């Protein structure tokens, strides 16, 4: 049996710091820690609302979004929440809009992996 030497895979462009997700607004790939996770929650009458999941532990399918108003507006314009979250109708993104409008208050805070020594 002849063994051939296979070239090593080119890993220059691959990040190994954690999971990579795609922003539903701009469609760019980023590390999950740099993106905001959103999920759809039911209002009980067949309507859906999109809410922010900063801890990353809410049930249901999640979507990822840059914490930037341009990406949010692009996601709304493209109706990306409906497709990414796999819900029927047009979910209400008001909670995400309010969260991003108060984002300067959240800057500098680490939401994940905070532990006391």
Residue frames as a rotation matrix with the C-alpha (Angstrom) as fourth column:
UNK 1
0.583 0.813 0.000 0.00
0.813 -0.583 0.000 0.00
0.000 0.000 -1.000 0.00
UNK 2
-0.433 -0.710 0.555 1.36
0.707 -0.650 -0.279 3.38
0.559 0.272 0.784 -0.98
UNK 3
0.288 0.474 -0.832 0.97
0.873 -0.488 0.024 6.14
-0.394 -0.733 -0.554 1.55
UNK 4
-0.031 -0.232 0.972 0.76
0.674 -0.723 -0.151 9.63
0.738 0.650 0.179 0.25
UNK 5
-0.668 -0.255 -0.699 1.64
0.699 -0.537 -0.472 12.63
-0.255 -0.804 0.537 2.27
UNK 6
0.309 0.832 0.462 -1.30
0.869 -0.444 0.218 14.99
0.386 0.334 -0.860 2.49
UNK 7
-0.513 -0.499 0.699 -0.67
0.224 -0.864 -0.452 18.68
0.829 -0.075 0.554 2.91
UNK 8
-0.714 0.228 -0.662 -1.45
0.665 -0.077 -0.743 20.14
-0.220 -0.971 -0.097 6.30
UNK 9
0.298 0.889 0.347 -4.73
0.928 -0.355 0.114 22.06
0.225 0.288 -0.931 6.37
UNK 10
-0.585 -0.467 0.663 -4.40
0.396 -0.878 -0.269 25.80
0.708 0.105 0.698 6.13
UNK 11
0.196 0.655 -0.730 -5.53
0.957 0.034 0.287 27.05
0.212 -0.755 -0.621 9.54
UNK 12
-0.806 -0.586 0.085 -4.32
0.559 -0.801 -0.215 30.64
0.194 -0.125 0.973 9.20
UNK 13
-0.619 0.628 0.471 -7.84
-0.336 -0.754 0.564 32.05
0.710 0.191 0.678 8.96
UNK 14
0.219 0.721 -0.658 -9.32
0.342 0.574 0.743 29.86
0.914 -0.388 -0.121 11.65
UNK 15
-0.198 -0.205 0.959 -9.81
-0.759 -0.587 -0.282 31.34
0.620 -0.783 -0.039 15.11
UNK 16
-0.253 0.047 -0.966 -9.53
0.333 0.942 -0.042 29.00
0.908 -0.332 -0.254 18.05
UNK 17
-0.914 -0.136 0.382 -10.65
-0.261 -0.524 -0.811 31.32
0.310 -0.841 0.443 20.85
UNK 18
-0.590 0.762 0.267 -14.18
-0.136 0.232 -0.963 29.93
-0.796 -0.604 -0.033 20.88
UNK 19
-0.141 0.626 0.767 -17.29
0.816 0.512 -0.267 29.25
-0.560 0.589 -0.583 18.83
UNK 20
-0.953 -0.155 -0.259 -17.92
-0.036 -0.794 0.607 31.36
-0.300 0.588 0.751 15.74
UNK 21
-0.070 0.984 0.162 -21.41
0.694 0.164 -0.701 32.56
-0.716 0.063 -0.695 14.82
UNK 22
-0.690 -0.084 0.719 -22.87
0.668 -0.457 0.588 34.59
0.279 0.886 0.371 11.94
UNK 23
-0.737 0.438 -0.515 -24.57
-0.027 -0.780 -0.625 37.95
-0.676 -0.446 0.587 12.51
UNK 24
-0.151 0.770 0.620 -28.07
0.877 0.393 -0.275 37.90
-0.455 0.503 -0.735 11.01
UNK 25
0.634 0.374 -0.677 -27.79
0.124 -0.913 -0.388 41.59
-0.763 0.162 -0.626 10.12
UNK 26
0.363 -0.593 -0.718 -24.54
-0.839 -0.543 0.024 41.90
-0.405 0.594 -0.695 8.21
UNK 27
0.984 0.101 -0.146 -23.89
-0.151 0.910 -0.385 38.14
0.094 0.401 0.911 7.67
UNK 28
0.116 -0.993 -0.006 -20.30
-0.629 -0.069 -0.775 38.44
0.769 0.093 -0.633 8.94
UNK 29
0.588 0.000 -0.809 -18.80
0.419 0.855 0.305 35.70
0.692 -0.518 0.502 11.08
UNK 30
-0.006 -0.545 0.838 -17.51
-0.684 -0.609 -0.401 36.65
0.729 -0.576 -0.369 14.54
UNK 31
-0.868 -0.266 -0.420 -16.71
0.154 0.660 -0.736 34.99
0.473 -0.703 -0.531 17.82
UNK 32
0.024 0.964 -0.264 -19.88
0.654 0.185 0.734 34.28
0.756 -0.190 -0.626 19.78
UNK 33
-0.070 -0.084 -0.994 -18.63
0.950 -0.311 -0.040 36.38
-0.305 -0.947 0.101 22.72
UNK 34
-0.911 -0.306 -0.276 -18.59
0.208 -0.919 0.334 39.44
-0.356 0.247 0.901 20.43
UNK 35
-0.683 0.726 0.078 -22.21
-0.054 -0.157 0.986 38.95
0.729 0.669 0.146 19.32
UNK 36
-0.639 0.597 0.485 -25.55
-0.722 -0.248 -0.646 39.36
-0.266 -0.763 0.589 21.05
UNK 37
-0.933 0.355 -0.057 -27.82
0.321 0.894 0.314 36.31
0.162 0.275 -0.948 21.29
UNK 38
-0.551 0.833 0.046 -31.53
-0.823 -0.533 -0.196 36.88
-0.139 -0.146 0.979 20.72
UNK 39
-0.927 0.355 0.121 -34.43
0.360 0.933 0.022 34.45
-0.105 0.064 -0.992 21.03
UNK 40
-0.509 0.844 0.172 -38.14
-0.369 -0.394 0.842 34.55
0.778 0.365 0.512 20.19
UNK 41
-0.945 0.326 -0.031 -40.65
0.158 0.369 -0.916 34.39
-0.287 -0.870 -0.400 23.03
UNK 42
-0.500 0.836 0.224 -44.36
0.624 0.169 0.763 33.79
0.600 0.522 -0.607 22.54
UNK 43
-0.824 0.320 0.468 -46.88
-0.478 -0.835 -0.272 36.42
0.304 -0.448 0.841 23.62
UNK 44
-0.758 0.515 0.399 -49.41
-0.020 0.594 -0.804 33.65
-0.652 -0.618 -0.440 24.09
UNK 45
0.319 0.938 -0.137 -51.75
-0.159 -0.089 -0.983 34.61
-0.934 0.335 0.121 21.26
UNK 46
0.645 -0.106 0.756 -49.68
0.674 0.546 -0.498 33.29
-0.360 0.831 0.424 18.36
UNK 47
0.866 -0.392 0.310 -47.50
-0.141 -0.787 -0.600 36.38
0.479 0.476 -0.737 18.14
UNK 48
0.446 -0.813 -0.375 -43.77
0.881 0.472 0.024 36.45
0.158 -0.341 0.927 18.80
UNK 49
0.946 -0.301 0.124 -41.38
-0.316 -0.939 0.134 38.99
0.076 -0.166 -0.983 20.28
UNK 50
0.364 -0.905 -0.221 -37.61
0.421 0.371 -0.827 38.99
0.831 0.208 0.516 20.01
UNK 51
0.974 -0.080 0.211 -35.75
-0.224 -0.458 0.860 39.37
0.028 -0.885 -0.464 23.30
UNK 52
0.180 -0.983 -0.028 -32.09
-0.701 -0.108 -0.704 39.62
0.690 0.146 -0.709 24.24
UNK 53
0.964 0.036 -0.263 -30.43
0.126 0.812 0.570 36.65
0.234 -0.583 0.778 25.93
UNK 54
0.467 -0.844 0.265 -27.24
-0.763 -0.535 -0.362 38.07
0.447 -0.033 -0.894 27.49
UNK 55
0.101 -0.420 0.902 -26.62
-0.789 0.518 0.330 34.96
-0.605 -0.745 -0.279 29.62
UNK 56
-0.415 -0.270 -0.869 -27.12
-0.858 0.434 0.275 32.63
0.303 0.860 -0.412 26.66
UNK 57
-0.993 -0.008 0.120 -29.32
-0.059 0.903 -0.426 30.17
-0.105 -0.430 -0.897 28.52
UNK 58
-0.193 0.978 -0.077 -32.89
-0.751 -0.198 -0.630 30.90
-0.632 -0.064 0.772 27.41
UNK 59
-0.282 0.141 0.949 -34.65
0.365 0.931 -0.030 27.99
-0.888 0.338 -0.313 25.72
UNK 60
0.813 0.577 0.078 -35.57
0.190 -0.138 -0.972 27.98
-0.550 0.805 -0.222 22.02
UNK 61
0.314 -0.653 0.689 -33.54
0.946 0.149 -0.289 28.58
0.086 0.742 0.665 18.93
UNK 62
0.365 -0.273 -0.890 -31.21
0.327 -0.858 0.397 31.55
-0.872 -0.436 -0.224 19.13
UNK 63
0.683 -0.245 0.688 -29.89
0.634 -0.269 -0.725 34.01
0.363 0.931 -0.029 16.56
UNK 64
0.025 -0.807 -0.590 -26.78
0.857 -0.286 0.428 36.16
-0.514 -0.517 0.685 16.76
UNK 65
0.728 0.291 0.621 -26.45
0.557 -0.779 -0.288 39.87
0.400 0.555 -0.729 16.10
UNK 66
-0.502 -0.856 0.120 -23.71
0.662 -0.470 -0.583 42.48
0.556 -0.213 0.803 16.41
UNK 67
0.107 0.542 -0.834 -24.63
0.905 -0.400 -0.144 44.93
-0.412 -0.739 -0.533 19.19
UNK 68
-0.877 -0.404 -0.259 -24.82
0.207 -0.806 0.555 47.66
-0.433 0.433 0.791 16.55
UNK 69
-0.057 0.926 -0.374 -27.80
-0.202 -0.377 -0.904 49.64
-0.978 0.024 0.209 15.30
UNK 70
-0.230 -0.066 -0.971 -26.80
-0.957 -0.165 0.238 49.13
-0.176 0.984 -0.025 11.65
UNK 71
-0.946 -0.135 -0.294 -26.89
-0.193 0.965 0.178 45.34
0.260 0.225 -0.939 11.98
UNK 72
-0.625 0.781 0.004 -30.21
0.306 0.249 -0.919 45.52
-0.718 -0.573 -0.395 13.84
UNK 73
0.035 0.655 -0.755 -31.78
-0.572 -0.606 -0.553 47.68
-0.819 0.451 0.354 11.13
UNK 74
-0.512 -0.278 -0.813 -30.43
-0.844 0.338 0.416 45.38
0.160 0.899 -0.408 8.42
UNK 75
-0.987 0.161 0.013 -31.90
0.152 0.952 -0.266 42.34
-0.055 -0.260 -0.964 10.20
UNK 76
-0.270 0.938 -0.219 -35.29
0.106 -0.197 -0.975 44.05
-0.957 -0.286 -0.046 10.49
UNK 77
-0.025 0.221 -0.975 -35.21
-0.848 -0.522 -0.096 45.19
-0.530 0.824 0.201 6.85
UNK 78
-0.614 -0.321 -0.721 -34.25
-0.702 0.639 0.314 41.71
0.360 0.699 -0.618 5.59
UNK 79
0.511 0.838 0.193 -36.78
-0.807 0.391 0.442 39.99
0.295 -0.381 0.876 7.90
UNK 80
-0.285 -0.777 -0.561 -33.92
-0.444 0.626 -0.642 37.91
0.850 0.066 -0.523 9.23
UNK 81
-0.630 0.074 0.773 -35.47
-0.758 0.158 -0.632 37.33
-0.169 -0.985 -0.043 12.66
UNK 82
0.451 0.891 0.053 -38.33
-0.834 0.442 -0.329 35.32
-0.316 0.104 0.943 11.16
UNK 83
0.621 -0.255 -0.741 -36.00
-0.416 0.694 -0.588 33.03
0.664 0.673 0.325 9.21
UNK 84
-0.401 -0.916 -0.024 -33.24
-0.442 0.217 -0.870 32.68
0.802 -0.338 -0.492 11.80
UNK 85
-0.713 0.169 0.681 -35.56
-0.668 0.133 -0.732 32.02
-0.214 -0.977 0.018 14.73
UNK 86
-0.889 0.365 -0.276 -37.94
0.113 0.759 0.641 29.89
0.444 0.539 -0.716 12.64
UNK 87
-0.586 0.761 -0.276 -41.14
0.302 -0.111 -0.947 31.57
-0.752 -0.639 -0.165 13.76
UNK 88
-0.246 0.603 0.759 -44.28
0.950 -0.006 0.312 32.40
0.192 0.798 -0.571 11.82
UNK 89
0.818 0.575 0.008 -45.33
0.570 -0.812 0.126 35.97
0.079 -0.099 -0.992 11.25
UNK 90
0.128 -0.751 0.648 -43.19
0.191 -0.622 -0.759 38.98
0.973 0.221 0.063 11.96
UNK 91
0.206 -0.060 -0.977 -41.73
0.958 0.215 0.189 39.02
0.198 -0.975 0.102 15.50
UNK 92
0.917 0.197 0.347 -41.63
0.117 -0.964 0.239 42.30
0.382 -0.178 -0.907 17.41
UNK 93
0.109 -0.976 -0.187 -37.98
0.755 0.204 -0.624 43.48
0.647 -0.073 0.759 17.85
UNK 94
0.638 0.220 0.738 -38.82
-0.125 -0.916 0.381 46.28
0.760 -0.335 -0.557 20.32
UNK 95
0.962 -0.271 -0.009 -36.93
0.066 0.202 0.977 44.67
-0.263 -0.941 0.212 23.24
UNK 96
0.237 -0.918 0.317 -33.74
0.954 0.281 0.101 44.42
-0.182 0.279 0.943 21.15
UNK 97
0.166 -0.110 0.980 -34.08
0.493 -0.851 -0.179 48.05
0.854 0.513 -0.087 20.01
UNK 98
0.859 0.214 0.465 -34.47
-0.266 -0.590 0.763 49.19
0.438 -0.779 -0.450 23.62
UNK 99
0.781 -0.623 -0.051 -31.54
0.460 0.517 0.722 47.04
-0.423 -0.587 0.690 24.75
UNK 100
0.019 -0.822 0.569 -29.23
0.990 -0.065 -0.127 48.50
0.141 0.566 0.812 22.10
UNK 101
0.382 0.156 0.911 -30.37
0.198 -0.977 0.084 52.06
0.903 0.148 -0.404 22.81
UNK 102
0.902 -0.087 0.424 -29.24
-0.429 -0.303 0.851 51.58
0.054 -0.949 -0.310 26.42
UNK 103
0.762 -0.615 -0.202 -26.00
0.504 0.759 -0.411 49.83
0.406 0.212 0.889 25.33
UNK 104
0.047 -0.822 0.567 -23.61
-0.160 -0.567 -0.808 52.61
0.986 -0.053 -0.158 26.46
UNK 105
0.387 0.150 0.910 -24.68
-0.907 -0.118 0.405 51.79
0.168 -0.982 0.090 30.02
UNK 106
0.958 0.038 0.285 -23.65
-0.100 0.973 0.207 48.15
-0.270 -0.227 0.936 29.40
UNK 107
0.627 -0.772 -0.103 -20.25
-0.054 0.089 -0.995 48.84
0.777 0.629 0.015 27.83
UNK 108
-0.228 -0.850 0.475 -17.27
-0.710 -0.189 -0.679 47.80
0.667 -0.492 -0.560 29.89
UNK 109
0.075 0.321 0.944 -19.23
-0.884 0.460 -0.086 45.15
-0.462 -0.828 0.318 31.77
UNK 110
-0.784 -0.314 -0.536 -18.56
-0.520 0.804 0.289 41.49
0.340 0.506 -0.793 31.23
UNK 111
0.165 0.964 0.210 -21.78
-0.974 0.126 0.189 39.49
0.156 -0.236 0.959 31.23
UNK 112
0.853 0.145 -0.502 -20.31
-0.183 0.983 -0.027 36.02
0.489 0.115 0.865 30.87
UNK 113
0.380 -0.735 -0.561 -17.78
0.589 0.660 -0.467 34.07
0.714 -0.153 0.684 32.85
UNK 114
0.047 -0.331 0.943 -17.58
-0.581 -0.777 -0.244 36.46
0.813 -0.536 -0.229 35.76
UNK 115
0.502 0.068 -0.862 -16.25
0.543 0.751 0.375 34.79
0.673 -0.657 0.340 38.86
UNK 116
0.783 -0.240 0.574 -15.05
-0.548 -0.703 0.453 36.03
0.295 -0.669 -0.682 42.19
UNK 117
-0.089 -0.913 -0.398 -11.57
-0.394 0.399 -0.828 35.10
0.915 0.082 -0.395 43.34
